[in-house]
Amino acid sequence: MAEIATIARPYAEALFKASGADVAAASVWLDELGAVAANEQLRQFADSPKASPEQVFGVISGVLKNALPAQGQNFLRTVIDNGRIAALPEIAAQFRVLKNARLGSSDAVVYSAFDIDSAALADLSGVLEKRFGRKLNLKVELQPELIGGIRVVVGDEVLDTSIKARLEQMKVALTA
């Protein structure tokens, strides 16, 4: 079977071209579709020979928080008809990359041991944008095992200032 990224790429590119100036709105509903399609039980239902494409469409659109626009409905029907429900999370990820490239920004995940309030996050955003040299879309995830500090992942770049990382560095230095 083909790599999931290879399957997802043409769908993401076609939707990106079809979205035109409305890329931000398409990104919202596509991210929601990707999150729903990541559910293993839904994929099993969609792969069942007893489930018709209309039933799969009804279940997916019924689970969504917001109603799909006409473009989203057409896109979802195309994905279902071609048996590519499992590729939806990757399609959403590749679409996000295309959108970020157009806007000159990147997605960044900030792992922190503690919650970061909005004022501190705004300050951190400014510092990180200078450090990485581009606009960042920050998402915060809690990781209590970091003990303190933060770990930032932007694409394949990592900035790790956590206490856990410093302890690991000290351990390596002491055992060398």
N, C-alpha and C positions, 0 to 999 in steps of 0.2 A: 504494500500500500504506500502511496505517496506521503511524503512528509507533510504534516498538518500546516506548516507555514507556507509550503508550496501551494497547497490547496487554497489557503485563505488569501494569499496575495492578490489574485485577480479580482476577487470579490471586493476586497478593501479598496483597490485602485479604481474599480468601476464605480463604486458608491461614492468615492471621493470626487471623481470627475462629475458624476451626476448631481452631487450636492451643490456644486458651484460656490456661491457666496454664503450658503446656509450650512456650512460645515459644522459650526458649533452646535446647532440644533440637532443635526444628524448624529453627532458624536454622543449627545446625551441619550438618545433612544437606543443607539447601537451599544453603548456601554451597558445599558439596562438589559438589552437582549443577550449580550455576552454573559452577564452575571446569571441570568435565568438559565441559559443553555449550559452553564457549568455544572448544573445539578445532575448528578448521576442517574437519579430515578427518572428525570425527564428524558434524558438521552435514551434510557432503556425503553421507555414508553414510545418515543419517536422511532426507535429501531424495530419495534414490534411489527410484524406483518399484519396484525389485526387492527392496528391504528391507521386510519386514513389520513392523508395530508390535511384535510379540513379539521379533523379532530385534533391533530398536533397543533395546527394553527390556533384553534380555539383555546386549547390548554395554555399555550405560551402567551397569547394575547390576554387571556384571562388572569394570568399571574402578574402581569406587568402593572406597576403602580400608575403609570400614565398611559393614556390611549396612544396608539401608534398613529402617526400621520400617514397619508396615502403612500408616500414614498417608502416609509417603514413597513407598511403592510405588503407592498409589492416586493420589497427586498426579502422579507421574511418568507413569503410564499415561494420565491425563487430558491432560497436556501433549503427550504423544506422539500420542494419538488426535486432538487438535485441531491437530497440525502446528505446535506452538509451541516446538520445541526451541531455536531461535535466541533466543527471549525469556527462556530460563532465567537467564542472567547478570543481566539487568535485573530479573527477578522477585526474584532473591536480593537485589539492591541495594535495591529498594523495600521488601522485607520487613524488611531491616536497618534502614531508616529508620523504619518503623512500630515495630519493637522498641525502637529507641533513644528514640523519642518517648514510649513507655510508661514506659521506665526513666529518662527525664530525662537522657539522655547523648547524646554525638555521637561519630562515628568521626573520628579525626584521623590524618593521615599525617605523620610526621616524616622529612624528607629530611635526611640527614647525610652528610658526606664520609667519616666514619669510623664504625666500630662503636660503639654505645653500650651499656655494660654495664648489668646489671639495676639496680644501686644508683643509677647516674646517671639511668637512665630513670625510676625511681620519684621521684627528686627533681624531674626535669623535668616529670613528670606533675602533681605538686602545683603547681608554678609555672604551668603552662599552664592547669590547671583554674581557678586564681584569675584568670588573664588573660582567659580566654574565658567564665568564669562558669557553667560546667557540667561535669559528669563527662565525661571523655574516654576513649575506647578507643583507645589509641595503637598504631600500627603503624609500624615503622621501615623505611625503604628507603634503601639506599646510593646516593649520587650524588657520586662523586669530583670532578666538575667544580665543585662548590660551594667547593672549596679548604679551607674551614673553616666553623665555625658550623653553624646549622641553618635549615631552612625548614619551617614547620608549616602544613598545610592542613587546615582544619576547615570542611567544607561549602564555602561560597563565600568564607570569610575566610582570609587568608594573613598569616602573620607570618614575615618573611624577615630573619634576622640573619646571613646567610651572608656570607663575605668576597667572593664573586662579586657579590652585590647591592651591597655597599658600594663595590666597585671601579666598578661601573656608575654609581652615584650620583656618585662622584668624577669620572668621565669626563664625565657630563652637566654637572656644575658647571663643569668646566674648559673645556668647549667652548661654554658658553653666553655 
